[in-house]
Amino acid sequence: MPTKSSHNRVDVALKKKSMDMPFFYTTLGLFVIGLIILSSASMAVAYKNHGSIAYYTLRQIAGGGLVGLIAFAVCQWIPYRVWRKFAVPLMALAFILTAFIFLPQLSYSAGGATRWLNLGFFSLQPSEILKIGFIVYLASWLDARRKDIRSIAYGAMPFILMVSIIGVFLMMQKDMGTFGVIVATAVILYFVGGGKKSQIAAMVVLVLIAGYLLIQMSPYRLARVATFLDPTNDPRGQAYHINQALIAIGTGGFSGRGFGQSIQKYNYLPEPMTDSIFAVFAEEMGFIGISALIALFGFFFWRSITIAKHAPDAFGRLLASGLAGCIMSQALINMAAISGVLPLTGITLPFVSLGGTSLVVSMGMAGMILNISKHT
């Protein structure tokens, strides 16, 4: 006769079996590989600034890695429908944290942009919180508006207004890269939510017009676009960053110089630990390495979309699609920009670049997708 303990073991086994294990291992793979890539990309700057080649790697583990694993575990345990109940408070918290950026006592700048809060014992980037808050809120909103989503007055216009408000906050921080990620994610969600293709096409045109106007209104954005169109112009000035990145990628060739053997990370390539980390990886591991990394991100996205397709309700489908779209669009924009396919944006590579807030949020998003997989 089965005992109570045997029933408990069966229940645990069933829960483990229901989890999407390929997605689970892919996420942990990105997490571990990201730390390995960072350990190599950061060693030169770490030794120069702190006398230890492992300084930034240890900081990433302590400041984002451990908390990221906790966020991954907690978010895969919380039933995903709970997030719908907290959509409005989470969005409000994200806006409040973003507003604090404009208080000089709490914020600090780097690279000409003000995007970080200094809270004494730790710092964070509110735009990362804003991304996850907006995805949860938008997924909840689209689920509630399923019958009206094709309406211009009750669907398209409120949607455009919400994205525009987010855009104003991010443009005031000079964070066009994050805004681009949010726009791409929002369009994916609108499509999954049942929006008309004609409306989506019109939104894309509006985004292009808005992007053109924002570039024309800002000298530094205009300079970035000019550099993108002609990287040979001003190679020691505006075009220095992209030229050094292209040298790193080109030097990597097919098989790369070897792990830890990058030359460009030694005072040549700006931001080797954050924006430019993909170029360092390409120099060391070559075409083979970057193909494997892109394939890993692609598999992560494919499993996410598979989970979304089999979600038991519309909210789960929207939430998984939005979270996956956010991570994948940011990864593609970062890799494309540092490879010269897009203008430089200043956004990080998820799971890989230095940044505790980014790593924690990425792991939390993956945990939320994993929980949805338990209910498929």
Residue pairs with C-beta under 8 A, 6 or more apart in sequence:
15 374
18 373
18 374
18 375
18 376
19 76
19 370
19 373
19 374
20 303
20 306
20 307
20 370
20 373
20 376
22 299
22 303
23 300
23 303
23 304
23 307
23 366
23 369
23 370
23 373
24 370
26 296
26 299
26 300
26 303
27 72
27 300
27 363
27 366
27 370
29 296
30 296
30 297
30 300
30 350
30 351
30 352
31 65
31 68
31 69
31 351
31 359
31 363
33 293
33 296
33 351
33 352
34 351
34 352
34 353
34 359
35 57
35 60
35 61
35 65
37 277
37 280
37 281
37 352
38 56
38 57
38 60
38 273
38 277
38 352
38 353
38 354
39 54
39 57
40 259
40 260
40 262
40 265
40 280
40 281
40 284
41 262
41 265
41 272
41 273
41 277
41 280
41 281
42 53
42 55
42 56
42 57
42 272
42 273
42 354
43 53
43 54
43 260
43 265
44 53
44 265
44 266
44 267
44 272
45 56
45 265
45 272
45 273
46 52
46 53
46 54
46 55
46 56
46 57
47 53
47 55
48 267
49 55
56 273
56 354
59 354
60 354
60 355
60 356
60 359
63 122
63 356
64 355
64 356
64 357
64 358
64 359
64 360
65 359
67 356
67 360
68 356
68 359
68 360
68 362
68 363
68 364
69 363
71 360
71 361
71 363
71 364
71 367
72 363
72 364
72 366
72 367
72 370
73 367
74 364
74 367
75 363
75 364
75 365
75 366
75 367
75 368
75 370
75 371
76 367
76 368
76 370
76 371
76 374
77 367
77 371
78 368
78 371
79 371
79 375
80 315
80 316
80 319
80 368
80 371
80 372
80 375
81 313
81 315
81 316
83 90
83 136
83 140
83 319
83 368
84 136
84 139
84 140
84 143
84 315
86 136
87 136
87 137
87 139
87 140
87 141
88 137
90 132
90 133
90 136
90 137
91 133
91 134
91 136
91 137
93 129
93 133
94 126
94 129
94 130
94 132
94 133
94 134
95 130
95 133
95 169
97 117
97 124
97 126
97 129
97 130
98 126
98 127
98 129
98 130
98 169
98 173
99 169
100 106
100 107
100 117
100 126
101 107
101 114
101 115
101 116
101 117
101 126
101 173
102 114
102 172
106 117
106 118
106 119
107 114
107 116
107 117
107 118
108 114
108 116
108 118
108 123
109 115
109 116
110 116
111 271
111 346
112 174
112 220
113 173
113 174
113 175
113 346
114 173
114 174
115 125
115 126
115 127
115 173
115 174
115 175
116 123
116 124
116 125
117 123
117 124
117 125
117 126
122 356
124 356
124 357
125 355
125 357
125 358
127 170
127 173
127 175
127 178
128 357
128 358
128 360
128 361
129 357
129 361
130 166
130 169
130 170
130 178
130 182
131 178
131 181
131 182
131 185
131 326
131 361
132 323
132 326
132 361
132 364
132 365
134 166
134 182
134 185
134 186
135 185
135 189
135 319
135 322
135 323
135 326
135 365
136 319
138 162
138 186
138 189
138 318
138 322
139 189
139 315
139 318
139 319
139 322
140 315
141 162
142 149
142 189
142 190
142 192
142 193
142 194
142 314
142 318
143 193
143 313
143 314
143 315
143 318
145 154
145 155
145 193
146 193
146 194
146 314
148 154
148 155
149 155
149 190
149 193
149 194
149 195
150 194
150 195
150 196
150 199
152 199
155 195
155 199
156 195
156 199
156 202
156 203
159 186
159 190
159 195
160 203
160 206
163 182
163 183
163 186
166 179
166 182
167 179
167 182
167 183
167 210
170 176
170 178
170 179
170 182
171 179
171 214
174 220
175 346
176 214
176 221
176 345
177 333
177 337
177 345
177 346
177 347
178 347
180 329
180 333
180 345
180 347
181 326
181 329
181 330
181 333
181 347
182 326
183 207
184 325
184 329
184 333
185 322
185 325
185 326
185 329
187 200
187 203
187 204
188 321
188 322
188 325
188 329
189 318
189 321
189 322
189 325
190 199
190 200
190 203
191 197
191 200
192 308
192 317
192 318
192 321
192 322
193 314
193 318
214 221
215 221
215 222
215 225
216 222
223 238
224 238
224 343
224 344
225 343
226 233
226 238
227 233
227 234
227 238
227 239
227 242
227 343
227 344
228 242
228 340
228 342
228 343
228 344
230 239
231 239
231 242
231 243
231 246
231 340
232 239
233 239
234 240
235 243
240 270
241 269
241 270
241 271
241 276
241 344
242 338
242 340
242 344
244 264
244 268
244 269
244 270
244 276
244 279
245 264
245 269
245 276
245 279
245 338
245 339
245 340
246 279
246 339
246 340
247 264
247 268
248 262
248 264
248 269
248 276
248 279
248 280
248 282
248 283
249 279
249 282
249 283
249 338
249 339
251 257
251 263
251 264
251 283
252 282
252 283
252 284
252 285
252 286
252 287
252 289
252 290
253 286
253 287
254 286
254 287
254 288
255 285
255 286
255 287
255 288
256 282
256 283
256 284
256 285
256 286
256 287
256 288
256 289
257 263
257 283
257 284
257 286
258 284
259 284
259 285
260 284
261 284
262 272
262 280
262 283
262 284
263 283
264 272
264 279
264 280
264 283
265 272
265 280
265 283
269 276
269 279
269 280
270 276
271 277
272 279
272 280
273 353
273 354
274 348
274 353
274 354
274 355
275 334
275 337
275 338
275 344
275 345
275 346
275 347
275 348
275 353
276 338
277 348
277 349
277 352
277 353
277 354
278 290
278 334
278 335
278 338
278 339
278 349
278 352
279 338
279 339
281 289
281 290
281 293
281 352
282 289
282 290
285 292
290 335
294 335
297 328
297 331
300 324
300 327
300 328
300 366
301 324
301 327
301 328
304 320
304 321
304 323
304 324
304 327
304 328
304 369
305 320
305 321
305 324
307 320
307 369
307 372
307 373
307 376
308 316
308 317
308 318
308 320
308 321
308 324
308 372
309 317
310 376
311 317
311 319
311 320
311 372
311 375
311 376
312 375
312 376
316 372
316 375
319 368
319 372
320 368
320 369
320 372
323 365
323 366
323 368
323 369
324 369
326 365
327 350
327 362
327 365
327 366
330 347
330 348
330 349
330 350
331 349
331 350
333 342
333 345
333 347
334 345
334 347
334 348
334 349
334 350
334 353
335 349
336 342
337 343
337 344
337 345
337 347
338 344
348 354
348 355
348 358
350 358
350 362
351 359
351 362
351 363
